[in-house]
Amino acid sequence: MKHWWLLRREPFGGGSDWLCTIFTRDRGLVKVVCRDAHLPEMHQPCCGEWPALGDLPRLRTCEASTPLGLSGEALVCALYMDELLTTILPLYDPSDELFDLYSTILTTLSDNERVDVWLRMFEQCLLSHCGQGIHWTQTAHGAPVIAGTYYLFCGGEGLIEDPDGWDGEILLAIADGEFTRPGTLSVARQVLRIAIDYAVSRPIISRELLIHRS
């Protein structure tokens, strides 16, 4: 059976049906119709089957594991990832790497104190999969990023030299995943926010919850 997570649900057809957006390993984002009896909770590992054909297939089976029971900051982070996926990732565009990263983050959120690192990794992975990843080690013109030179990031273009920007040393540290170095997480957050704003057509609502909790 297919492994998946429920990302969004809304009433459908005026009866006991729900229109669900689910995130699967083998097909990426899929929209299915689900009855009340089969509707799992959000952030609950699931397995199930549905017909391969049709724009809105009906979920035939659903086996749900124990809900993760996320709350507080962990829940806000999970909702943020859900919104990024449903806003940026096209339907039927699978990625094992993205699915595994999402699953790992969800199952470790409650016990992990550095959720900001996980979110930066997820944002970068999602953007890269969609062809909008950030090249931390080179500029928009293909020149190498150099420590001691300063850069800004422009959505849709990349890094450009600018004396009011960030030191290339920090950008290179981000490229190496050295998030313990002072300034790296802050710069990564700012750059990825610019890249995400360029990739979406509307504001990311759950981002405001993250800001208010930070």
Secondary structure as GFF3:
##gff-version 3
##sequence-region A 1 214
A	DSSP	beta_strand	2	12	.	.	.	ID=ss1
A	DSSP	beta_strand	17	24	.	.	.	ID=ss2
A	DSSP	beta_strand	28	35	.	.	.	ID=ss3
A	DSSP	three_ten_helix	36	38	.	.	.	ID=ss4
A	DSSP	beta_strand	46	49	.	.	.	ID=ss5
A	DSSP	beta_strand	61	64	.	.	.	ID=ss6
A	DSSP	alpha_helix	72	88	.	.	.	ID=ss7
A	DSSP	alpha_helix	96	108	.	.	.	ID=ss8
A	DSSP	three_ten_helix	109	111	.	.	.	ID=ss9
A	DSSP	alpha_helix	115	129	.	.	.	ID=ss10
A	DSSP	beta_strand	150	154	.	.	.	ID=ss11
A	DSSP	beta_strand	158	161	.	.	.	ID=ss12
A	DSSP	beta_strand	166	167	.	.	.	ID=ss13
A	DSSP	alpha_helix	168	175	.	.	.	ID=ss14
A	DSSP	alpha_helix	184	199	.	.	.	ID=ss15
A	DSSP	alpha_helix	205	213	.	.	.	ID=ss16
###
